[in-house]
């Protein structure tokens, strides 16, 4: 009962109603992305791929060399660098792809939740 009311309240918000009314889809992903967008998405991917393996390797090196300050200082620095690469990627890729995807995901999720609660 409470779950159904919550789903209905969420479905009544302007954002969700407009996503459902507009039948938000992923058709915008069919167009060829610009070089800047590709560079941004690549930077985001690189930030994920590099961060934790680099920190893990630094941790292993820290244990091997018996230098705990190496990971204590280097770990947060690597993580911060990865975060900056991620933010640069988000800036380059732009928010358009995120908006399109989130509208579509919202529409699909609410439609499924509403069909299950009925």
N, C-alpha and C positions, 0 to 999 in steps of 0.2 A: 504494500500500500504506500509506504513512505517512498520506496524506490520509484514507483509509478508517478507520484507527485513530483519528485525531483526531476525525472526525465521530462515530464510535461513542462515544468518551469524552465528547464534548459532549452527545450524546443521552442519556447515562446520568445526567446531573446531575438533581438534584431539580426544579429550575425547568423544564427542558425536558420531563422526563417528565410533570410535572403539566400543562404546557401542552398536550401531546399527549393525555394521558388525558382532560382536561376539554374537549378539542376547542375550545380558545380561539378565539373569534370576535369580530366587531365589533358584535354585536347591541346592546351598551350605547350605541352612538352613535345609536340610533334614538330614544331618549328626548330630550325637549326640554331643552337645557341651561339652567341657571339664569342669571340676569343676571350674577352674579359670574363664572361660567365664561365667558360671552360677553365680558365685560370683560377677563378675563385673556387669552383667545385673541386678542382685538383688540390688546391691549398688546404681545403677542409679535409679531404681524404688523407693528404700527407700528414696533417696534424694528428689525425687518429692513428695512422700506421706507425709514425715515428715515436710518438710520446712514450707509451708504456714499454715498448721494447728497449728504447734508449734508457729509460729510468731503470728497468730491470738489469740491463747490461752494466749500468753504472753502479747499481747495488752489488752485483756479483763482483765487479772490479774492486769495489770498496771493501768487500769481505776478503777477497784474495790478497789485496795489498794491506789489509788491516788498518785502513784509514777511514773510520766512520764519518769523519767530516766531509769526505768526498760525496757520500750520498746525502748527508744531512744538509749540505749547502747546494750541491749540484742537482739533487732531485727536484727541489722546488724551483730552481732556476730553469731546468729543462721543462718542467710543467708550465711555467710562466711563458717560456718561449713558444711552446706548443699552443698555448691559449692565444698568444698574439698572432700566430700563423692562422689559427682558426678564425679569429676576428677579421684578419685581413682577407681571408677567403670569403667570409660572409659579406664584407664590404664590396669585394669585387664581383661576387655572384649576384648581389642585389637581393632585395627582399621579395621580388616578384615570384620566384619559384616557390618560396616558402609559403607565401600567401595562397597561391593556387593550390598547393598540396594540402594545406591546413583546411581550406574551405571544402575541398573534396572529402578529406578524411572526416570532417565534422558532419557533413551531409550523410555519408555512408554509416558512420557510427550511430547517429541519432535515428536514422531510418531503421537500422537493425534493432536498436534498443526499443524503439516504439513498437515494432512488429512483435517483439518477444513479450512486451509488457501487456499487450492487448489480449 
